[in-house]
Amino acid sequence: MSAVDTSPDEGVPLLVVISGPSGVGKDTVLERMKASDAPYHFAVTATARPKRENEVDGVDYIFVSRDEFQDMIVNDELLEWAKVYGNLYGVPKSPVREALARGQDVILKIDVQGGDNIRRLVPGAVYVFLAPPDMAELEQRLTQRKTESSETLKVRLETAAREIEEAEKYDYVVVNRTGRLDEAVEEINAIIRRERARPGRERIVI
């Protein structure tokens, strides 16, 4: 994969929102972007759900209790928050604000419901929808994860079908094809370079 040539002092720093259905590969795409050593700040979402065995606090999510999450809501510490599959998720404002002030592009991975919330709050952000090649491929990926019961899998697929219909609301749609991860990553990097160079772009205020 080629190096990313975006630097913090070229243009106005961006808030890049990456959404997509469960199983589309958002985490895998972001891991590859992190490995490229691009000067991005990757926002970490806070959640009140239990930590899974393979997850690292502060890296995968910021894990808090339900009471702590409610305090963050009351104290206006979250850029947005939502209940997804019965669990609370939200984006802390402070790290995003600090990264933008440093001139860094902020990459925010968020579900489609959260993307709608952010769009209302920060219309100047760049919105990228990560899509599967088709629903059959998405079902195969979710099945291979072996993390859901058959009933939960059915709910996720039904939700995914509705979420994919929301793709038209996004600025860009990037298809994450099986075996072609680097192509999706390069496409997102190209979008960021292009949007950073756009004349007249206003600075994001959080």
Salt bridges, closest charged atoms under 4 A:
ASP5 OD1 - ARG193 NE 3.75
ASP27 OD1 - LYS109 NZ 2.59
GLU31 OE2 - LYS34 NZ 3.59
GLU55 OE2 - ARG49 NH2 2.60
ASP76 OD2 - LYS93 NZ 3.10
ASP105 OD2 - ARG196 NE 2.95
ASP116 OD1 - ARG119 NH1 2.72
GLU137 OE2 - ARG141 NE 3.35
GLU148 OE2 - ARG145 NH2 3.07
GLU148 OE2 - ARG156 NE 3.05
GLU166 OE1 - LYS169 NZ 2.61
ASP182 OD1 - ARG32 NH1 2.38
GLU183 OE1 - ARG180 NH2 3.04
GLU195 OE2 - ARG198 NH2 2.69
GLU195 OE1 - ARG201 NH2 2.30
